[in-house]
Amino acid sequence: MIFAHGDQPPPPALPDVLGVWPLEPFVWAAVALAAWWYVRAARRIRSWPRFRLVAFLAGVGTAFIALASPVAVYADALFSVHMTQHLLLTLVAAPLLLLGAPGNLALRSASVGARRGLVRIFHSRPARVLTHPVVAWSLFAGAMWITHFTGFYDRALESTPVHALEHGLYLGVALLFWMPVIGLDPIGIRLSHPVRLGYVIVALPQQSFLGLALWSATNVLYPHYETLGRGWGPSPLDDQRAGALIMWIGGDLVFVGALVAVAIAWMRHDEREAARIDRRLGAPVT
């Protein structure tokens, strides 16, 4: 069953919920094109790591689930599902896409002329400004707070173009935010592992405070959910608090996982550096 944006979905119940899909031809085309390009480019490079391929396709798949699956249909009716959708985009799909190192792949698989053009773009002033860690962190945090505490969020629920703009904004600022953490593509400043760790640490309370602010609200912040006339599920206020907990707890879990990943990468980097120094000095590697 295909639903357009704004249509009222039936009560979610398995297995029927799995047959409720949104009408998202643009998302279908974008996902297919991204996967096709990456696989085609990776095949040109014999040594391209399989892990990178799997990570990128997993990111594409996560974006598809968030934007073009039953999740997208019920996001219009339930704030908690909408919050899940946004976390999938910003905290799962974005870092997975970057773990695929698409910028590096584009450079290595492009023709000489195209490679020069990409280098100019990657090293351009706008790219350097947008990917600066302070700017990227601020854009991500600012987008989350501003959209949730202005009329923008509710407007996106009522308007298909604004909804698409919201999703593009979230994915875009999330990619900028995670870029300094993952640091695989030749764009922006390459942070040391201790600085990456600090970068993620200061992001964790920002996410927690946003979830806490939403949970603490004593009124429904988004009139769309009150005027929808949904005859099933939790009340709009209870649903809003559930969505806030998803952002608060789910976001914290992702950031803690990111901290662990950065710490492990830091230790492995130090081990490789120690082994490299030992080889250079002619000492036995333990």
C-alpha positions in Angstrom: 0.0 0.0 0.0 1.5 3.3 -1.1 0.9 6.5 1.0 1.6 10.1 0.0 3.0 12.6 2.4 0.2 13.7 4.8 -2.0 10.6 4.3 -3.4 9.1 7.5 -1.8 5.6 8.0 -3.7 2.7 9.7 -2.8 1.6 13.2 0.6 0.0 13.2 0.4 -3.8 13.7 2.6 -6.6 12.4 2.7 -7.8 9.8 0.4 -5.2 8.1 2.8 -2.4 8.9 5.4 -3.8 6.7 3.1 -3.3 3.7 2.7 0.4 4.2 5.2 2.4 2.0 5.5 6.1 1.1 5.5 7.5 -2.4 9.1 8.7 -2.6 10.4 8.4 -6.2 13.1 11.0 -5.7 14.5 9.1 -2.7 14.3 5.8 -4.6 16.3 7.3 -7.5 18.9 9.0 -5.2 19.5 5.8 -3.2 19.8 3.7 -6.4 22.1 6.2 -8.0 24.4 6.5 -5.0 24.7 2.7 -4.6 25.3 2.3 -8.4 28.0 4.9 -8.5 29.9 3.6 -5.4 29.9 0.0 -6.6 30.9 1.0 -10.1 33.8 3.2 -8.8 34.9 0.6 -6.3 35.2 -2.1 -9.0 37.7 0.2 -10.8 40.1 -0.1 -7.9 41.2 -3.6 -7.1 42.5 -2.8 -3.7 39.5 -1.0 -2.4 38.6 -2.3 1.1 35.4 -4.4 1.2 34.7 -2.9 4.6 34.4 0.5 3.0 31.9 -0.8 0.4 29.8 -2.5 3.1 29.8 0.6 5.3 28.7 2.9 2.4 25.9 0.5 1.3 24.8 0.1 4.9 24.6 3.9 5.1 22.6 4.1 1.9 20.3 1.3 3.2 19.8 3.2 6.5 18.9 6.4 4.6 16.4 4.4 2.5 14.8 2.9 5.7 14.5 6.3 7.2 13.1 8.1 4.2 11.3 5.5 2.0 10.1 2.7 4.2 7.1 2.4 6.7 9.2 4.5 9.1 8.6 7.5 6.8 4.8 6.9 6.7 4.4 6.7 10.5 6.8 9.6 11.1 3.9 11.9 10.0 1.6 10.4 12.6 3.9 9.8 15.5 6.6 12.1 16.8 8.4 9.2 18.3 8.8 7.6 14.9 9.8 10.9 13.4 12.5 11.2 16.0 13.7 7.7 15.2 13.8 8.7 11.5 16.0 11.7 12.2 18.4 9.7 14.4 18.7 7.1 11.7 19.7 9.9 9.3 22.0 11.9 11.5 23.6 9.3 13.8 23.6 6.1 11.7 23.4 6.8 8.0 25.8 9.8 8.0 28.7 8.2 9.7 28.3 4.9 7.8 28.4 6.9 4.5 31.6 8.6 5.6 33.1 5.3 6.7 32.9 4.4 3.0 35.3 7.2 2.2 33.4 8.4 -0.9 35.6 11.4 -1.4 38.7 9.2 -1.5 37.0 6.8 -3.8 35.9 9.6 -6.1 39.5 10.9 -6.4 41.0 7.4 -7.0 38.4 6.3 -9.6 38.0 9.6 -11.5 39.8 10.6 -14.7 42.8 13.0 -14.5 40.6 16.0 -15.5 37.8 15.1 -13.1 40.3 14.5 -10.3 41.7 18.0 -10.7 38.2 19.4 -10.5 37.5 17.4 -7.3 40.7 18.5 -5.7 39.8 22.2 -6.4 36.4 21.6 -4.8 37.7 19.8 -1.8 40.3 22.5 -1.2 38.1 25.4 -2.0 37.4 28.1 0.6 33.7 27.2 1.1 34.7 23.5 1.7 37.4 24.5 4.2 34.9 26.8 6.1 32.0 24.3 6.2 34.2 21.4 7.3 36.1 23.3 9.9 35.4 21.4 13.2 34.0 24.4 15.0 31.7 25.3 12.1 30.6 21.7 11.5 29.9 21.1 15.2 28.0 24.4 15.5 25.9 23.8 12.3 24.8 20.4 13.5 23.9 21.6 17.0 22.3 24.8 15.7 20.2 22.9 13.2 18.9 20.5 15.8 17.9 23.2 18.3 16.5 25.7 15.9 14.4 23.3 13.9 12.9 21.7 17.0 12.1 25.0 18.8 10.7 27.1 16.0 7.8 26.7 13.6 10.1 25.0 11.1 9.5 21.5 12.4 5.7 21.7 12.4 5.8 23.4 9.0 7.8 20.4 7.6 5.1 18.1 8.8 2.5 20.0 6.8 4.5 20.7 3.6 6.2 18.2 1.4 8.9 20.6 0.0 9.8 21.8 3.5 9.9 18.2 4.8 12.3 17.3 2.0 14.4 20.4 2.9 14.4 19.3 6.6 15.7 15.9 5.7 18.4 17.3 3.4 19.4 19.8 6.1 19.7 17.1 8.7 21.7 14.7 6.5 23.9 17.6 5.3 24.9 18.9 8.7 25.3 15.4 10.0 27.8 14.6 7.3 29.7 17.8 8.1 29.6 16.9 11.8 30.9 13.4 11.5 33.6 14.3 8.9 36.2 15.4 11.4 35.5 12.4 13.6 36.0 9.8 10.8 38.6 11.7 8.9 38.9 9.4 5.9 38.3 11.8 3.0 40.7 14.5 1.9 38.4 17.4 3.0 38.9 19.8 5.8 41.3 19.7 8.8 42.5 16.3 9.9 42.2 16.1 13.7 44.4 14.1 16.0 42.7 11.3 17.9 42.7 13.1 21.3 41.0 16.1 19.6 38.4 13.8 17.9 37.6 12.3 21.3 37.1 15.8 22.8 35.0 16.8 19.8 32.5 13.9 20.4 32.6 14.4 24.2 31.3 18.0 23.9 28.6 16.9 21.5 27.1 14.3 23.9 25.6 16.7 26.5 24.3 18.9 23.7 22.3 15.9 22.4 21.2 15.0 25.9 20.0 18.5 26.8 18.0 18.7 23.6 16.2 15.5 24.4 15.7 16.6 28.0 14.2 19.9 26.9 11.7 18.1 24.7 10.9 15.7 27.4 10.4 18.4 30.0 7.8 20.3 27.8 4.4 20.3 29.5 2.5 21.1 26.3 2.5 19.6 22.8 5.2 21.5 20.8 4.0 20.6 17.4 0.3 21.3 16.7 0.3 18.9 13.7 0.1 15.9 16.0 -2.8 17.4 17.9 -4.8 18.3 14.8 -4.1 15.1 12.9 -7.1 13.3 14.4 -5.3 10.1 15.0 -7.7 7.6 16.7 -5.0 5.1 17.8 -1.7 5.1 19.7 -0.5 7.3 22.6 -1.7 10.8 23.2 0.3 13.6 21.5 2.0 14.6 24.7 2.9 11.0 25.7 4.2 10.4 22.2 6.3 13.6 22.3 7.9 12.4 25.6 8.6 9.0 24.0 10.3 10.7 21.1 12.3 12.9 23.5 13.5 9.8 25.3 14.5 8.2 21.9 16.6 11.3 21.2 18.0 11.5 24.7 18.9 7.8 25.3 19.3 6.7 21.7 21.5 9.6 20.9 23.6 9.1 24.0 24.2 5.4 23.2 25.4 6.4 19.7 27.7 9.0 21.0 29.1 6.6 23.6 29.7 4.1 20.9 31.5 6.7 18.8 33.7 7.5 21.8 34.6 3.9 22.1 35.4 3.6 18.4 37.6 6.7 18.4 39.4 5.5 21.5 40.1 2.1 19.8 41.2 3.8 16.6 43.6 6.0 18.8 45.1 2.9 20.4 45.6 1.2 17.1 47.2 4.3 15.6 49.6 4.5 18.5 50.5 0.8 18.1 51.2 1.3 14.4 53.3 4.3 15.1 55.3 2.4 17.8 55.8 -0.5 15.3 56.9 1.9 12.6 59.5 3.6 14.9 60.8 0.2 16.0 61.3 -0.9 12.4 63.1 2.4 11.6 65.4 2.0 14.6 66.0 -1.7 13.9 64.5 -2.8 17.2 62.5 -6.1 17.4 58.7 -5.6 17.2 56.9 -7.1 20.2 
